[in-house]
Amino acid sequence: MAQDAPALFLADTLGLDFLNSVATPADTPVDWIEDGDGLLAWLEQAELVSPDTLASLRDQALPGEFDSVAAQARGLREEFRTFVREHRGRPLGAEDVADLAPLNRLLARDEAFLQLGVAEGENAPGLQLRTMRRWRSPESLLLPIGEALARFLGEEDFSDVKACEGPACTLMFVDHTRGRARRWCSMALCGNRAKQAAHRDRVKKSRAAASG
């Protein structure tokens, strides 16, 4: 499965973008974290880990270590892709918490802390509060993924979680549109293909009517 194309960030929430890191957006299946290099590239594109941190961890890692972490990430992804598919369309409740135990165990391993630093941006205030993390091993790369998943699960209304209506598309998204009318992962992808298919169907029917 090719992963040369940039990762897709179309879900309107980063945790669901992680679950969409394996997808069939255009007929060909793509897995952006099929190996360690893919995981590092996805984390950088998602802006979950800085390039400097990734470079430092890469210098310290043993051969195959990132591939092992990528395998763990894929396991986490498949577990929660199944969870989301089974629960989308209705709000989560207290009865669902037990299914989140593996994620809570991952979150309990985190070593995040707050730090004050100089604010970035021309009109920003003088100081900015940032969340930092101790990156003790390649496995710590799972922690920002766990945080993104937890924010998605804890902050989004699952009534608004939808699957793209593209016939072959496997992408999911949170519908934040007014009236909750979103149907496609992206108008540039499946939405455009649906328009083209509808146009071809209309032309075919028009020609059939004219010939009849």
C-alpha positions in Angstrom: 0.0 0.0 0.0 1.6 3.2 -1.2 2.2 6.1 1.3 4.0 8.6 -0.9 1.2 11.0 -1.0 0.8 13.5 1.9 -1.4 12.3 4.7 -5.1 13.4 4.7 -6.4 15.7 7.4 -10.1 16.0 6.5 -11.9 14.8 9.6 -12.1 18.1 11.5 -10.5 16.4 14.6 -7.0 15.1 14.8 -7.9 11.9 16.6 -10.2 10.8 13.8 -7.5 11.9 11.3 -5.3 9.3 13.0 -7.9 6.6 12.5 -8.1 7.8 8.8 -4.3 7.1 8.4 -5.3 3.9 6.6 -7.9 4.6 3.9 -9.1 4.1 0.4 -9.7 7.7 -0.7 -9.3 7.0 -4.5 -9.6 3.2 -5.2 -6.1 2.3 -4.0 -5.6 1.5 -0.3 -3.1 3.7 1.5 -1.5 3.1 5.0 0.5 6.1 6.1 1.9 4.4 9.1 2.7 1.0 7.6 6.3 1.3 9.0 8.4 3.4 11.3 9.3 6.0 8.7 5.6 6.3 7.9 4.8 6.9 11.5 7.4 9.6 11.9 6.2 11.3 8.7 2.6 11.2 9.8 3.4 12.6 13.3 5.3 15.5 11.7 2.6 16.3 9.2 0.0 16.2 12.0 2.3 18.6 13.9 2.0 16.3 17.0 5.8 16.1 17.4 8.4 18.6 16.4 10.9 17.8 13.7 13.7 18.4 16.3 12.2 15.8 18.7 11.8 13.3 15.9 15.4 13.8 14.8 16.6 13.3 18.4 14.6 10.1 18.9 15.8 8.8 15.5 19.4 9.3 16.6 18.8 7.3 19.8 16.6 4.5 18.4 17.8 0.9 17.8 17.2 -0.7 14.4 13.6 -1.7 14.0 12.5 0.2 17.1 10.3 2.6 15.2 8.7 -0.2 13.2 7.7 -1.8 16.4 6.1 1.4 17.6 4.3 1.8 14.3 2.9 -1.7 14.8 1.6 -0.7 18.2 0.1 2.5 16.6 -1.7 0.4 14.0 -3.1 -1.9 16.7 -4.4 1.2 18.6 -5.8 2.5 15.3 -7.7 -0.7 14.4 -9.1 -1.0 17.9 -10.6 2.5 17.9 -11.6 2.4 14.2 -13.8 -0.5 15.2 -15.1 1.4 18.3 -16.0 4.5 16.2 -17.7 2.5 13.5 -19.8 0.8 16.1 -20.7 3.9 18.1 -20.9 6.7 15.5 -24.3 8.3 15.1 -25.1 8.5 18.9 -23.6 10.2 21.9 -21.2 8.2 24.0 -22.3 7.3 27.5 -21.2 5.8 30.8 -21.7 2.3 29.4 -18.9 2.9 26.9 -16.2 3.9 29.3 -15.1 0.2 29.9 -14.2 0.0 26.2 -11.8 2.9 26.6 -9.6 1.2 29.2 -6.7 0.6 26.8 -6.6 4.2 25.9 -6.7 5.3 29.5 -3.8 3.0 30.3 -1.8 4.6 27.5 -2.7 8.1 28.8 -1.5 7.1 32.3 2.0 6.6 30.9 2.3 10.3 29.8 4.9 12.6 31.2 3.5 15.9 30.0 4.0 19.2 31.9 3.3 22.9 31.4 6.0 25.5 30.7 5.9 29.3 30.2 7.8 30.6 27.2 8.0 33.5 24.8 4.8 33.8 22.7 5.1 33.3 19.0 3.4 35.6 16.4 3.4 39.3 15.7 0.4 40.2 17.8 0.8 37.6 20.5 1.1 38.5 24.2 4.5 38.4 25.8 4.2 34.9 27.4 2.6 31.7 26.3 1.7 28.6 28.2 2.8 25.4 26.4 2.4 21.7 27.1 5.8 19.9 27.0 6.6 16.2 27.1 9.5 14.1 28.2 10.4 11.9 25.2 12.1 9.0 27.0 11.9 6.4 24.2 10.4 5.8 20.7 7.3 4.4 22.4 6.6 7.8 23.8 5.5 8.8 20.3 2.2 6.9 21.1 1.4 9.5 23.8 0.4 12.5 21.6 -1.6 10.1 19.5 -3.4 8.9 22.6 -4.1 12.5 23.7 -5.5 13.3 20.2 -7.8 10.2 20.4 -8.9 11.1 23.9 -9.8 14.7 22.9 -11.8 13.3 20.0 -13.6 10.8 22.1 -14.2 13.1 25.0 -15.0 16.4 23.3 -16.9 15.5 20.1 -20.6 14.5 19.9 -20.6 11.1 18.3 -24.0 11.9 16.8 -22.0 14.1 14.3 -19.5 11.4 13.4 -20.1 10.2 9.8 -18.7 7.9 7.2 -18.0 9.4 3.7 -20.7 8.5 1.3 -18.2 7.8 -1.5 -18.9 4.2 -2.6 -15.3 3.0 -2.1 -14.2 5.6 0.5 -13.4 4.5 4.0 -12.8 7.9 5.5 -14.8 9.2 8.5 -15.3 12.8 9.7 -17.0 14.9 12.3 -19.8 17.0 10.7 -19.5 20.5 12.1 -21.4 22.1 9.2 -24.6 24.1 9.8 -27.5 21.7 9.5 -25.1 18.8 9.7 -25.4 18.3 5.9 -21.9 17.2 5.1 -21.8 14.0 3.0 -18.2 13.7 1.8 -14.8 13.4 3.2 -13.9 16.2 0.8 -15.6 17.9 -2.1 -12.3 17.8 -4.0 -12.2 14.0 -3.6 -15.5 12.1 -3.2 -17.8 15.0 -3.7 -16.4 15.8 -7.1 -16.5 12.2 -8.2 -20.1 12.0 -7.1 -20.9 15.1 -9.1 -19.2 13.7 -12.2 -21.0 10.3 -11.8 -24.4 12.2 -11.4 -23.6 14.2 -14.6 -22.8 11.1 -16.5 -26.0 9.4 -15.3 -28.0 12.5 -16.4 -26.4 12.5 -19.9 -27.0 8.8 -20.3 -30.7 9.1 -19.3 -31.1 12.1 -21.6 -29.6 10.3 -24.6 -31.7 7.2 -23.8 -34.9 9.4 -23.7 -33.9 11.2 -27.0 -33.3 7.9 -28.8 -36.6 6.4 -27.5 
